[in-house]
Amino acid sequence: MPSTNKTENDISFSPTATSLPLSVLLSQVLVAFTIEFDNEFERQMPHSTTRHGSTPGVPHAPWLVSLVMWSNCMQFVGEKGVRVGELENLARTRTNPNGMERWGYIIVEPDPADSRPKPPRCDWVIRATPAGLQAQAIWRPLFGTIEKRWHARYGKSEIKQLKESLCAVVRRIDFDLPDCLPILGYGLFSKGEDGELRALGSGKNQIGSSLPLPALLSRVLLAFAIEFEREAAFSLAISANVVRVLDEKGVWVRDLPLLTGVSKEAIAVVLDFLRKKGVALVELDPSGKTKLQIARLTAKGRAVQDEYHTLIAAIEKRWQERFGAAAIRAIREPLDGLVREPAAQLSPLFQSLEPYSDGWRASVPKPNTLPHYPMVLHRGGFPDGS
């Protein structure tokens, strides 16, 4: 661990040679918490999945979704519902009400109290279905449940220190940050359509330690991603995951999920985008011995990869200057203790990833690593793009 005998104004702190970048540490802890949270939700909530069937005896159960769908939608759907046009303002990020309606959690319809013959959709009301109400009742206490597990597993004082350190940085970020990472848009960018987050409105941001750990991790990580994406040609999600592990010689496409911790469905989206942008080539085994595909970087792709490594280091150094080396160290140290090493057999985080025997993750290969940036897609918001 870095020495702690430094003052707040000392900005010479830098990660050790074996330490992961700050953005990766934040990402992997957030992903691990989310997967454990999702596994518990899956155990308690009747649900259906595309490949793994439905909860026995509940043939019309809602489709299974991840924590993000609570954070950007369901937490704002109260007893009286919420207007369509208000939801994104409350969530402070893009949402997916069409998906949540299709999956069985909400219903979107004109307000019965609105006497206009054809009110615009923005004035329609989102209400929870019976399944949505059941999901809300399960989601609400789960944050506390998983945090208590982490207290017992990783140390109460360590988790408390991490939350306090994250709060200290969040209080100094002048953006209206959501409680979760956004659903990634075109090019898998985290930034909004205008490329910026909204300025912080008075009283709009809850920044106390009462915020759950994943919300604090998300806010700090999103601020980092926005800064990265202001300067980089490609998103942090693409650069940190797929571009990072490719080279000019080629990597088997089938190996990319194990190398990145990202689902094969998300990998397919990324490779298609990189191919169109001239960053990577995807082709059949050039030896002709198999029908497998390989992916390799072009010269442009190598430049994108170099930019990623250079820029995340530069942003972390800026943050030491902006927030103080002690503030960044106070975040890094507990994160380093949680992640330790990215490999499954070495990282304490993998204790959080063990699925229930009847959970869908028990029937798929266990990850060797966790994403270097969460891959939150419209597919339900799972942090690895599943």
N, C-alpha and C positions, 0 to 999 in steps of 0.2 A: 504494500500500500504506500502511496505517496506520503511524505512527511507532513505532519500537521503543524509543525512549528513555523508557520507563516502568518503574516498579517493579512487583513482584508484587502489592503492595497497592493500586496505582492502578486503580480500577475505572471510569475515565471513558472507556475505549476504546469506540468504537462503529463499526460498519461504515461505509464510505464510501457516498456516495449511489448509486454504481453497483454496489455489492457486493450479492451475493445473501445471504439469510438463512443462518445456519449450518446449519439443517436441510436446506436445499436443496443447499448445497455438499456436505454429507455424502452426500445421496441421489444426486446426479448422479455423483459419483466412484464410489460403490458400484455403481450401475447400469452404468456404463461398464466397470468391471472385470469384473462378472458377465457382461455380454454378450460380451466378448472371451474370457473363460474358457469360456462356453457354446459359442461358435463353434468353439473348438479341440476341445472335447469332441465336438461333432457331427462334426468332421472325422475324428477317430480312432475313434469308437465306432460300430459297426454299429447302426442304429436305424430306427425307422419314425415317420412323422408322419401326422396326419389328412389334411392337404391336399397334402403334398409327397411322398408315397410312402415307399418303403423303400430302404435301401442296396441297390444292385444285387447280386443273388445271395444276399441274406439276407432271405427273405420273412417270417420269423417273428422278426425283430429286436425288441428292446424299444422301447417308445414313448419318444421323446426327452424328457428332463426337464432341469431347470436345477440350478445349483450348490446351491441351498437343499436339494435332496433328498439331496445328499451330507451337508450340514451337520446336518440334523435326523434323518437315518435311516442312510444307508449307512456312514458313518464308525464307527458303533457296532455294526455287524453283523460280528462277528469269525468266526473259523473255527468256533467252537462255537455261533455264533448268539447271540441275545439274547432274553430273555423279553419278551413283549408288554407286560407290566406295568412293565418296567424302562426301556423305550425312552424314554418322555417324561421320566422322571427324568434319564436320561443326556443327552438332548438339551436339557433345560431349556426346552422349548417344545412347542407342538402339533406333531404329525407326521401323516403320511398313509399309514400302512401299507397300508390297503385299496387306495389308488391304486398304491403301489409294487408290490404283489402283482399287481394287474390289469395293470400295465404291463410286468411280466416281470422285475423286478429281485430280488424276494424270494419266498419261499414261507413261509407261516405254517401250522404244524401242531402237534399235540400232541407233547410231548417223549416220545420212545420210552422214556426211562428213568422216566417217570412211570407208576406202576402203577394209578393211579385210573382207573375206567372212563370217567368224564366229567370230566376236569379243566377248570376254568374257563378261558376264553380268555386271561385275563391271565397264565396260566401256560404258555400255548403258546409255542413258540419260533419266532423269525424267523431264517431262514437265507438267505444269498445264493444265487440261481440261478447257473448258469454265466455267463449274461449279466451278472448282478449282480457276480460276481467280476471279470469283464473290465472293467466300468465302474469298480469300485474301483481296479483297477490303473492305469487312465487318470486318474482324478480325483486320486489322491494326489499325484503330482508336478506337477500342473498349476498349483497355487498358486505354486510356485517358478518355474515356467516363465513365467507371466504377469508375476510381479513382476520378473523379470529383463528382460523386454521393457520394462516401465515404467521400470526403471532406465536403460535405453539411450535410451528415447524422451523421458522427462521429467526425468531426472537422478537419479542414485543417491543423492546427498546429500539431495535434496528429498524423495524417497520415504522415506528413512531418518528424516528429521526428522518427517515426517508420522506414521509409525508410532510413534516415540518419544513424540510429543505426545499421540497417541490413548491410548497405554498409560498415560501419566501421569494422564489423566482417568479411564480405566477403573478404575485402582487405587483411586480415591476414590468410586466408585459402589457403594453398599451393597446391591446386588441380584445375584442369581445369574443373570447374563446369558448367553444362548445365543450360539452362534457365527454366527447368522444372524438375520434378521428372521423373526418368526412368520408362518405362513400366516394371512392376515387372516380374522377371524371375522365374525359377523353385524354389519352396519353397517360392515364393513371396519376394525374396531378392531384395534389391535396388542396391546392388553392382554389378559390371560387372563380366564377366566370370573369370577374373583373381583375383577378389576379391578386386581390388583397383581402384581408380580413377587415371587418368594420371597426371603426374606432370605438374604444370602450365607452359605453354609456353609463352615466352616473347610476350606481346602484344595481346595474344589470348583471354584473359578474359576481357570483358567489365564490369567494376565494378563501374561505376559512378552512380550518383543518377538518371540518365536518364533511367536506367533499370526500367521496370514496377514492381509494388509491387509484383505480383506473382512470378516473376523471382527471386527477392531477397529472398522472403520467401522460395522458393524451394531450392535455393543454401545453405542457412543456415540449413534448415531441412535435406537436403541430406547429408551434412557433418556430422550432428548428427547421421543419420541412418547408414552411413558407419562406424562410430566409434562404434556404438552399435553392428553392425553385424560382426565386427572383433572379438568380444569377446563372443557374444551370440550364442547359439546353433540354435536358430530360428530367423526368420526375425522380424524386428520391426513391419511390417504390420500385421503379424500374432499375435505377442505377444501383441501389443497395442490394438488390436481390439477384436479378438475372445477369445484368451487365458485369457485376462484380465477379461472378464465377466463370465467365466465358474467357476464351483466349483465341488466338489466331489459329491454333492447331485444330481446335474443335472439341466439343464436349458432347457426349451422347445425350440427346434430348430426354431419353427415358430416365437419365440420372439426375436431371435438374431438380425434380421435387425433393430428392434426398439431399442434394447439395445446398438447396436454398431454404428448405422448410416450407415451401409454397406449393399449393396444390397444382396438379397437372393441368386443371382447367385454367387457372390463372397464368401458368407458364405459357399455355397456348396463346392466350390473349397478348401477353408481352412479346412473345417471339413474332407474332404476326405484325405487331406494331414496329418492332425493331427492324424487321425485314423490309417493311414499306419505307422506313426512314433511312435505309442504307447503313444501319449500324451493325447488323448481323446477317449472316447467310445461313439458311436452313436447307440442308441437302441430304440426299441418301448417302449411306456409307460409301465413300469413294473407292474403297477396296473392292466393292461389289460382292463381298462375302455374305452380307446380311441385307435385309430390307430396312434396317434401323436408320433413323435420321441423326445427323449431327448438327450442332449449331456452333458457329464460330464468328468471332469479331472481324469486322472489316477494319481498315485503317481509321475510319471515322469512329468505329466502335471503341478502338483502343484509346482514342482521344477522350471519348465520353467516360470511359473507365478511369483514366487518369484524372479527369476533372472531378469525378466523384470523390476519389481519395483526397485530392488536394483541398477541395472545397469544404468537406466535412471537418477536416482538421483546422482550416482557417476559421470556420464559424465557431468551433469550440474555443479557439484562442480569443476571438472577438468577445464571446460570452464571458470569458474570464475577465476581460477588460471592462465589459459593460456591467456585469452583475457582481464581479469580485471573484478572485481565485478561490477564496474560502467558501463562497456560496456554491460554486460549481463543484469544488471538492466534496462539500457536504452532501451533494447529490450522488456524485460518482462513487464514493466509498461504500455506502450500503448497496448500491446497484452492483458494484464489482463483487461484493460478498454474495449476492444472490445469483449472479450469472457465473462468476468465477472463470469457467471455460465454456466455449460455445458447444462443445461436443456433448452428446447425450450422456455418456458414461461418466462425465466429469462435472457437469453443471448441477448444482442443487436444485435449479428450477425444474428439472425434469421430474422431481417428486410431485410437482403440481399437475403433471400431464397424464397421470395414470387414469384411464377411463374406467367406468363401470363395465362389468363383463358383458352386459347387454346393450351398451352404448355403441353408437355407430363408429366411434373412433377405435373401438376394440377390434373391429373387423377390417381395419386398413393398416398398412405398414406404419410402425412407429417412426416418428421423425428422428433424424440424426442430429438436427440442429433446429433452431427457431429462426423465423424470418428476421432479416436485418432491418426491415421496415414492414409494418403490418399491411397486408394486402386486402383491404376492406372493399368488397365488391357488392353489386346489386343482388348477388346470389343469396343474400341473407345476412351479410355483414360479418361473416366469420373471419378471424384475423389472419388466416393463412390462405384465404381465397377459396376455401372448400365449398 
